[in-house]
Amino acid sequence: MDLNTIRNLDNDIVTISAFNKGQAGRIFDEVEHDGHKVVFKNNKRKAIILSPALYDALIEMLSDQLLSEEAERRMSAAGGEEVTLSEMMQKSGMTDKDLEGWEDVEID
């Protein structure tokens, strides 16, 4: 998903009266195709409906941002000093044997 998609969430507007007129099935089909709809009542936004794919993408973006901010905070608190895994293990008294049986962690 790109930034323009996020900025243009208001482009696909549906009124609450459309739901009241039995058009929910059509609206949800459009959400599945378009990714989102903005629901208005009395000319005010009342809800935003997201497809599961768009919701998941937004949550992943937020999670990535929060992880990045946490990494920056930790680096700042450490004075910018980088520590290798070997150094960290040595400082904590861990050995390779302590890590046996643990699954590898994949980092994107």
C-alpha positions in Angstrom: 0.0 0.0 0.0 1.3 3.5 -0.8 0.8 6.8 0.9 -1.7 8.0 -1.8 -4.0 5.1 -0.8 -3.9 6.2 2.8 -4.5 9.9 1.9 -7.4 9.1 -0.4 -9.5 7.1 2.1 -12.2 9.7 1.8 -12.7 9.1 -1.9 -15.0 6.1 -1.5 -17.9 7.5 0.4 -21.1 5.6 1.2 -24.0 6.9 3.2 -25.6 5.2 6.2 -28.9 5.3 4.3 -27.4 2.9 1.8 -27.1 0.3 4.6 -30.6 1.1 5.7 -31.8 0.5 2.1 -30.4 -3.1 2.1 -27.3 -2.4 0.1 -24.9 -3.8 2.7 -24.0 -6.8 0.5 -23.0 -4.5 -2.5 -21.1 -2.2 -0.2 -19.1 -5.1 1.3 -18.3 -6.4 -2.1 -17.0 -2.9 -3.1 -14.9 -2.9 0.1 -13.4 -6.2 -0.8 -12.6 -4.8 -4.3 -11.6 -1.3 -3.4 -10.1 -1.9 0.1 -12.2 0.6 2.0 -15.4 2.7 2.3 -16.0 5.8 4.4 -19.5 5.8 5.9 -21.2 9.2 6.3 -24.3 10.2 8.3 -25.6 13.8 8.2 -22.5 14.8 6.2 -20.1 13.6 8.9 -17.8 10.6 8.9 -19.2 7.9 11.2 -17.1 4.9 10.3 -14.4 3.6 8.0 -14.8 0.1 6.7 -11.5 -1.6 5.7 -10.9 -4.8 3.9 -9.0 -7.4 5.9 -6.0 -7.0 3.5 -5.9 -3.2 3.9 -6.4 -3.4 7.7 -3.5 -6.0 8.0 -1.3 -3.7 5.8 -2.0 -0.7 8.0 -1.4 -2.6 11.2 1.9 -4.0 9.8 3.0 -0.5 8.9 2.1 0.8 12.4 3.9 -2.1 14.0 7.0 -1.5 11.8 7.0 2.2 12.8 6.6 1.4 16.5 9.5 -1.1 16.3 11.6 1.4 14.5 10.9 4.1 17.2 11.8 1.6 19.9 15.0 0.7 18.2 15.9 4.3 17.9 15.1 4.9 21.6 17.2 2.0 22.6 20.1 3.1 20.4 19.9 6.6 21.9 19.8 5.3 25.4 22.9 3.1 24.7 24.7 6.2 23.4 24.6 4.8 19.8 26.9 1.9 20.8 26.3 -1.2 18.8 26.7 -4.6 20.5 27.2 -7.8 18.6 25.3 -11.0 19.5 28.6 -12.5 20.7 29.3 -9.5 23.0 25.8 -9.5 24.4 26.0 -13.3 25.1 29.3 -12.8 26.8 28.0 -9.9 29.0 24.9 -12.0 30.0 26.9 -15.2 30.5 25.0 -17.1 27.8 26.6 -19.8 25.6 25.6 -21.3 22.3 24.4 -24.3 24.2 21.8 -22.1 26.0 20.4 -21.3 22.6 20.0 -24.9 21.4 16.4 -25.9 20.8 15.3 -22.3 20.2 13.8 -21.6 16.7 15.6 -19.1 14.5 13.9 -15.7 14.4 13.4 -14.3 10.9 13.7 -10.5 10.7 12.2 -8.7 7.7 
